[in-house]
């Protein structure tokens, strides 16, 4: 960029003036050319210095803004600081270029005023043309620097928007994964709960069936025992009745025995 500006400056020097007139006019013009060229060279060099300094600081700011950070929240702060630094840089650059333009214009106007007094209207017009070229070149350099700085700031804003979108997408993805995990856990818990309820129902039914079976067995045992007891009781009663009858018959026989003998 410096080489290009130097070539532009040289080309500008070669096209600034047109020497005509007599020897005295040529000498006077040479003197004015020297002074005018000094103003132009000083303005050009100063413009190059301003642009070079601004470009270095802008790239330095961009380098700091794009450094890797551990905390994602630090990126937003970094881009905010970068935008503020770029704004301050553009403000300083515009002020420096404005002061340079004002000084170059003032010096040129003073030289032009002196030239008007010493030379003809043609020389004055030539000086004015030179002034316009100087101011135009300075303004062009300022416009280019402002445009370059704006491009850097716009890129920083674009990068921040892209970073914010990536962070938002990641948060949405994490939330979706968390929701799915919660849904899967709820389904797993419900399945486990349903199985536990089913197992309990089966266990309760088995216990109920066993209790019913045990009761039926107990009832049958009680019924069998009652029937056995009744049969034993009936048999005992029958045996006792038979025994009583035998005893009664025997007693009757015994009682009838002696009487019968007496009859005979």
Secondary structure, DSSP 8 states (H G I E B T S, - for coil): -HHHHHHHHHHHHHTT----S-HHHHHHHHHHHHHHHHHHHHHHHHHHHHHHHHHHHHHHHHHHHTS--SSTHHHHHHHHHHHHHHHHHHHHHHHHHHHHHHHHHHHHHHHHHHHHHHS-HHHHHHHHHHHHHHHHHHHHHHHHHHHHHHHHHHHHHHHHHHHHHHHHHHHHHHHHHHHHHHHHHHHHHHHHHHHHHHHHHHHHHHHHHHHHHHHHHHHHHHHHHHHHHHHHHHHHHHHHHHHHHHHHHHHHHHHHHHHHHHH-
